[in-house]
Amino acid sequence: MPVRLIALDIDGTLLDENSRLPAINRNAVAEAAERGIEIALVTGRRYDFATPIARQFPCPLTMIVNNGALVKSSDGNTQLVHLLPRDIAARVLDAAADFREQASVCFNRPRKNQVIYERIDWEDPLRHGYFERNREYLAEMSPLRDCLTEDPIQVMFTGYANEVREIERFLTHLPFVSEYSLARTIYDKRDFGLVDVVAAGCSKGATLAEWVRRRGWSREDVMAIGDNLNDMEMLQFAGLPVVMGNSVPELKSLGWRETLTNDQGGVAAAIELYAYGDA
């Protein structure tokens, strides 16, 4: 039987290595939607950072963003919210004071002051492009914990790949680690990574499961495609998990179906092969 929902990661999956949406992927997703399959973009991106991708599709989409902390329709209506308690966010920032330059706090706000840094280095060679593309959403506050006037979506740490691995190890061993969840994404080829501190129990997979239950479906109705560590729970939940040809080794080692790389239209190939119940 055809699947009822296709869950798609964005970076490294739907987009190619130049962060562009290949026409072959756009057309395959549009055809699946025309056949009545719900399309969900399931991403670590914020809603406003994912919206330019969603707007390239001629069909409505479900947007599971911030690694599962928010679910919105592509027209901006909020469906689900899982915020990080501000006291937990403050404790994380206090404990991780040595990593404050890599830290930011993300809020569920209409536009301004969505992402707060203690200090923004606009010439940062690693994050300059992100800062410029998101300039209107960014702000500074020192000390950073003073921005916590409401529950945030997440605390986010970004940096070089090994730097982020070190931060994740540190966060994993804090005495109150059971009070939050971590989502890690590493791009070794770009020497870049990020780790998000989100509400306890929150992940791409947990929120996808919650959304599917609301729709009255089961995991067997879901196909998921991803490439990185923060896709793990989403792929574990899906009845039909597919990893990209460019996936991190940790995903490739699990024996799931593998499609082409993101530069070869791997999403389109997976949809054509598996989504319609023909294989």
C-alpha positions as CSV (number, residue, x, y, z in Angstrom):
1,M,0.0,0.0,0.0
2,P,1.2,3.6,-0.6
3,V,2.4,5.5,2.4
4,R,0.2,8.3,3.7
5,L,2.9,10.7,4.9
6,I,6.4,11.3,3.7
7,A,8.7,13.0,6.3
8,L,11.7,14.8,4.7
9,D,14.7,16.3,6.3
10,I,15.9,19.4,4.5
11,D,19.7,20.0,4.8
12,G,21.7,17.2,3.3
13,T,18.5,15.4,2.2
14,L,16.0,17.5,0.2
15,L,18.7,20.1,-0.7
16,D,21.9,19.5,-2.6
17,E,25.4,20.3,-1.4
18,N,24.9,23.9,-2.5
19,S,21.7,24.2,-0.4
20,R,19.6,24.3,-3.5
21,L,16.4,22.4,-4.2
22,P,16.8,20.2,-7.2
23,A,13.9,20.3,-9.7
24,I,13.7,16.5,-9.6
25,N,13.0,16.5,-5.9
26,R,10.5,19.4,-6.2
27,N,8.6,17.6,-8.9
28,A,8.6,14.2,-7.1
29,V,7.3,15.8,-3.9
30,A,4.6,17.7,-5.8
31,E,3.5,14.5,-7.6
32,A,3.3,12.6,-4.2
33,A,1.1,15.4,-2.9
34,E,-1.1,15.2,-5.9
35,R,-1.6,11.5,-5.2
36,G,-2.9,12.4,-1.7
37,I,0.2,11.8,0.3
38,E,0.9,14.3,3.1
39,I,4.3,15.9,2.9
40,A,6.1,17.0,6.1
41,L,9.4,18.9,6.2
42,V,11.0,17.7,9.4
43,T,14.0,19.9,10.2
44,G,16.3,21.4,12.7
45,R,15.7,24.8,11.1
46,R,13.5,27.5,12.5
47,Y,10.2,27.9,10.8
48,D,11.3,31.2,9.1
49,F,14.5,29.6,8.0
50,A,12.7,26.7,6.5
51,T,9.9,28.7,4.8
52,P,11.9,29.7,1.8
53,I,12.3,26.0,1.0
54,A,8.6,25.3,1.6
55,R,7.6,28.2,-0.7
56,Q,9.3,26.4,-3.7
57,F,6.6,23.7,-3.6
58,P,3.2,24.1,-5.3
59,C,1.5,22.1,-2.5
60,P,0.7,22.6,1.2
61,L,3.2,21.2,3.6
62,T,3.4,20.2,7.3
63,M,6.4,21.9,8.9
64,I,8.0,20.1,11.9
65,V,10.7,22.5,12.8
66,N,13.3,23.1,15.5
67,N,14.0,19.4,15.8
68,G,10.4,18.7,16.8
69,A,9.7,21.7,19.1
70,L,7.2,23.3,16.8
71,V,4.7,22.0,14.2
72,K,3.2,24.5,11.8
73,S,1.4,24.4,8.5
74,S,3.2,26.0,5.6
75,D,0.9,29.1,5.9
76,G,2.2,29.7,9.4
77,N,-0.6,28.3,11.6
78,T,0.8,26.6,14.7
79,Q,-0.3,23.1,15.4
80,L,1.9,21.8,18.2
81,V,4.4,23.5,20.6
82,H,6.9,21.9,22.9
83,L,8.9,24.7,24.6
84,L,12.0,24.4,26.8
85,P,11.2,25.6,30.4
86,R,13.2,28.8,30.9
87,D,14.6,27.6,34.3
88,I,16.2,24.6,32.5
89,A,17.5,26.9,29.7
90,A,19.1,29.2,32.4
91,R,20.7,26.2,34.1
92,V,22.2,25.0,30.8
93,L,23.6,28.4,30.0
94,D,25.0,28.8,33.5
95,A,26.6,25.3,33.4
96,A,28.0,25.8,29.9
97,A,29.5,29.2,30.5
98,D,32.8,28.1,28.8
99,F,30.8,27.7,25.6
100,R,28.9,31.0,25.7
101,E,30.4,32.2,22.4
102,Q,28.8,29.3,20.6
103,A,25.4,29.6,22.3
104,S,22.2,31.2,21.3
105,V,18.6,31.1,22.5
106,C,15.7,30.6,20.1
107,F,12.1,31.9,20.8
108,N,8.7,31.3,19.2
109,R,8.2,34.9,18.1
110,P,6.8,36.5,15.0
111,R,9.9,38.0,13.5
112,K,12.3,40.2,15.6
113,N,14.4,38.8,18.4
114,Q,13.9,35.2,17.5
115,V,17.5,34.2,18.1
116,I,19.5,35.9,20.8
117,Y,23.3,35.8,21.1
118,E,25.5,37.3,23.8
119,R,27.6,38.8,21.1
120,I,27.4,38.4,17.3
121,D,30.7,38.4,15.4
122,W,29.4,39.4,11.9
123,E,32.8,38.4,10.4
124,D,32.8,34.9,11.9
125,P,34.2,32.8,9.1
126,L,32.0,29.8,10.1
127,R,28.7,31.5,10.8
128,H,28.9,34.7,8.7
129,G,26.6,33.4,6.0
130,Y,23.9,32.3,8.6
131,F,24.1,35.6,10.4
132,E,23.7,37.5,7.1
133,R,20.7,35.4,5.9
134,N,19.0,35.7,9.3
135,R,20.0,39.3,10.2
136,E,16.4,40.5,10.8
137,Y,15.7,37.7,13.3
138,L,18.9,38.1,15.4
139,A,19.6,40.2,18.5
140,E,22.2,40.5,21.2
141,M,21.9,40.5,25.0
142,S,24.6,40.3,27.7
143,P,24.5,38.3,29.8
144,L,22.7,35.9,27.6
145,R,20.5,34.4,30.3
146,D,18.8,37.8,30.7
147,C,16.9,37.1,27.5
148,L,14.9,34.3,29.3
149,T,11.8,36.4,30.0
150,E,9.7,33.5,28.5
151,D,10.1,29.8,27.7
152,P,12.3,29.5,24.6
153,I,12.1,26.9,21.9
154,Q,15.7,25.8,22.5
155,V,19.2,26.7,23.4
156,M,21.5,26.1,20.4
157,F,25.3,25.7,20.3
158,T,27.0,25.9,16.9
159,G,30.7,25.6,16.0
160,Y,33.3,23.5,14.3
161,A,32.5,19.8,14.2
162,N,34.8,18.6,17.0
163,E,34.0,21.6,19.1
164,V,30.3,20.7,18.9
165,R,31.1,17.1,19.8
166,E,32.9,18.4,22.9
167,I,29.9,20.5,23.8
168,E,27.5,17.6,23.4
169,R,29.7,15.4,25.6
170,F,29.6,18.1,28.3
171,L,25.8,18.5,28.1
172,T,25.3,14.8,28.2
173,H,27.0,14.6,31.6
174,L,25.3,17.4,33.4
175,P,23.5,16.2,36.5
176,F,20.1,17.4,35.3
177,V,20.4,15.9,31.8
178,S,17.1,14.1,32.3
179,E,15.3,17.4,32.2
180,Y,16.1,18.2,28.6
181,S,16.9,16.4,25.3
182,L,19.7,16.9,22.8
183,A,19.6,17.0,19.0
184,R,23.1,16.8,17.3
185,T,23.9,17.5,13.7
186,I,27.4,17.2,12.3
187,Y,28.6,18.0,8.8
188,D,32.2,16.8,8.8
189,K,32.8,17.8,5.2
190,R,31.9,21.4,6.1
191,D,33.6,21.1,9.5
192,F,30.4,22.4,11.1
193,G,28.0,21.2,13.7
194,L,25.2,22.1,16.1
195,V,23.6,20.7,19.1
196,D,20.2,21.8,20.3
197,V,18.9,21.6,23.9
198,V,15.1,21.1,23.6
199,A,12.3,20.1,26.0
200,A,12.7,16.7,27.6
201,G,11.4,13.9,25.3
202,C,11.3,16.2,22.3
203,S,12.9,15.0,19.0
204,K,12.0,14.9,15.3
205,G,10.8,11.3,15.8
206,A,8.7,12.0,19.0
207,T,6.9,14.9,17.4
208,L,6.4,13.1,14.1
209,A,4.8,10.2,16.1
210,E,2.5,12.6,17.9
211,W,1.5,14.2,14.7
212,V,0.8,10.8,13.0
213,R,-1.4,9.7,16.0
214,R,-3.4,12.9,15.7
215,R,-4.0,12.1,12.1
216,G,-5.3,8.7,13.1
217,W,-2.5,6.8,11.3
218,S,0.3,4.5,12.4
219,R,4.0,4.3,11.9
220,E,3.4,1.9,9.0
221,D,1.8,4.8,7.1
222,V,5.0,6.8,7.3
223,M,8.1,7.0,5.0
224,A,11.0,9.1,6.3
225,I,14.2,10.2,4.6
226,G,17.2,11.7,6.4
227,D,20.9,11.9,6.5
228,N,22.2,13.0,9.9
229,L,22.2,12.2,13.6
230,N,19.2,14.3,14.5
231,D,17.1,12.2,12.0
232,M,17.7,9.0,14.0
233,E,14.5,9.0,16.0
234,M,12.4,10.0,13.0
235,L,13.8,7.1,11.0
236,Q,13.4,4.7,13.9
237,F,9.7,5.7,14.1
238,A,8.9,5.4,10.4
239,G,7.6,2.1,9.0
240,L,9.7,2.9,5.9
241,P,13.0,4.5,6.8
242,V,15.4,5.6,4.0
243,V,18.8,7.0,4.5
244,M,20.6,9.2,1.9
245,G,23.7,8.0,0.1
246,N,25.5,10.9,1.7
247,S,24.3,9.9,5.2
248,V,26.6,9.8,8.2
249,P,28.0,6.4,8.9
250,E,26.0,5.9,12.0
251,L,22.8,5.8,10.0
252,K,24.2,3.7,7.1
253,S,25.2,1.0,9.6
254,L,21.6,0.3,10.7
255,G,20.6,-1.7,7.6
256,W,17.8,0.6,6.4
257,R,17.1,1.2,2.7
258,E,19.6,3.6,1.1
259,T,18.9,6.0,-1.8
260,L,21.1,8.2,-3.9
261,T,23.0,11.2,-2.5
262,N,21.5,14.6,-2.2
263,D,23.4,15.7,-5.3
264,Q,21.9,12.9,-7.3
265,G,18.2,13.5,-6.4
266,G,18.1,10.9,-3.7
267,V,14.7,12.1,-2.4
268,A,13.1,11.8,-5.8
269,A,14.6,8.3,-6.3
270,A,13.3,7.1,-2.9
271,I,9.8,8.5,-3.5
272,E,9.6,6.8,-6.9
273,L,10.9,3.5,-5.6
274,Y,9.0,3.2,-2.3
275,A,6.3,5.7,-1.7
276,Y,3.6,4.2,-3.9
277,G,3.7,0.6,-2.7
278,D,5.2,-0.7,-6.0
279,A,8.4,-2.1,-4.5
